[in-house]
Amino acid sequence: MKFTLDARQGINLIRGYGSGEVRINDQLYHTNCIVTAETLITDWRATDVDALILDDLQPIFDLKPEIVLLGTGARQRFPASEIRRSFIDRRIGLETMDLGAACRTYNILVQEERRVAAALLLK
């Protein structure tokens, strides 16, 4: 029996990533960004996981995802407890992982038609 992936058409997929860059569909970005199936925010003002403040999260919350994948650059780093608490208070799942894991997981969940957002800190 042959299985093939029936990829959803017309959605944002992460096609590649590397140190300080991410390729979404056919475009290469060098800025921190937020991506969902339908939305791409490339001017996300967040700079670093340690510097995240609640105001940085509002663009994510406005998208109303069920789960957020926070990609924290080359290695997994966790945000402050008040940041994690803000997701809990809104009943939004938060998974923190390195950039590569966040990109790969995003592609799987978006293909499953989950309301997922990837918040990608590239460095």
N, C-alpha and C positions, 0 to 999 in steps of 0.2 A: 504494500500500500504506500502510495506517495503522498506526503504532506507538503503543502506549500503555505507560506504566510500570505494571507490576503491583506496587504497593507492598506490602511485607510488613506484615501487620497485627500489632498488639500489641507493637510495639517502640518504644523511645525514639527519637524523631526531634527534631532541633533545628529549630524552626519560625521562629526569629528571633534576632537578636542586636543589640546596640548598646553604647554606651559604658557599661560597668559592669553589663550585664544580658544574660541569655540566656533565651530561651523554649524549654522542652523540653516537647514535646506541648502541652498547653494551660496550663502553669504558667510564670509568670515568676520567675526567680531572680536575686538580686543578690549571690550568694556564689560564690566559686570552687568548681568542682565537677568530678566525674569522671562520665562517662556512657558506658555501653555499651548494646547492644541491650536487655538485661534488667535492668541495674542503674543506679541513680542515687545518687551520693553527693554530698550537698549541704553537708556539713560538713567538706569537705577543708580541712585546716589550713594548707596552703601559701598563702603570701601574695604572692610575687613570684618571678619566674624567677631573679633574682640571689640570693635568700635560700633557694632550694630546698636541702634536706638529704636525705640518704638515707632518713631516717625518713618524710619526706613521700611517698616513692614506694611504701611498703609497701602501701597500699590499692590502688594500680595493679597491683603485682605479684601481689597476692592474686587478682585477676580473671583472671590468666593470658591476657592478650591476645597476639595475634601482632604487632600494631602499635599504637603509641601516638601520637596526634596531640597535641602540646603547643601549645595556643593561648596566646600570650604577650601578650594585650591588643591595643592599637591598632597595634603594630608588631612585627615578628619580632625576637626576641631569643633568644640561645642560652644554655642552662644551662652550668654549669661542667663541665669535662672529667670529673670524677669522677662526676657525674650521668649524663652520656652513656655513660661506661664501664660503669655499673651495668646499663644496658639491653643493651649488647653482651655482657656476661658472662652474662646470662640469655637471650640469643638472642631478644630482643624488638626489633623495629624501632622507631625513634624518629624522628618527623618534627616539626620545630619550625617553626611558622608563626604569623602573626598570627591573632587570634581569628576573624575572618570566614572566612579560608581553612580553618582547622581545623574550623569548623562545617560548611562546605559539603563538605569532603572526608569528614568523618565520615558525613554523610548518604549519600554515594555508596557508601562502603565497607560501611556497615551494610546497605544494600539489596542489596549483592552477597554478603551473608552471611559477611563477613569477621569475624574475632574482633578487632574494633577497639575501642579506648578513647580517648575524647577527654578530656584533662586540661585544663580551661579555667581560665586565670587571666584574670579579667575586666578588670583594670586594668593 
